[in-house]
Amino acid sequence: MKRNLGATTLRRRQRATPPMHAYDALPQPLRQWLAGAALPWSPASTKRIWEKACKEGLSPDDALRRLARAEEKMLSRDKFSCTSL
């Protein structure tokens, strides 16, 4: 059974904490980005990128752009990805 992850060659990871609890604790702009993401990101990984961007003094919009670039990079590594996303 594939569940809701779809067809991907990317490695799946186990979660240490319930994902919905971590998701609910995220800032609103980050939750909105995560809801529309092409990949099944974990709240922990997006929070890590978000916090690093904030520590560097980036605006929330710049932090979201950094997340989008990270997602593009991951999609380029997936042999089943569609370039027209």
Secondary structure, 3 states (H helix, E strand, C coil): CCCCCCCCCCCCCCCCCCHHHHHHCCCHHHHHHHHCCCCCCCHHHHHHHHHHHHHCCCCHHHHHHHHHHHHHHHHHHCCCCCCCC
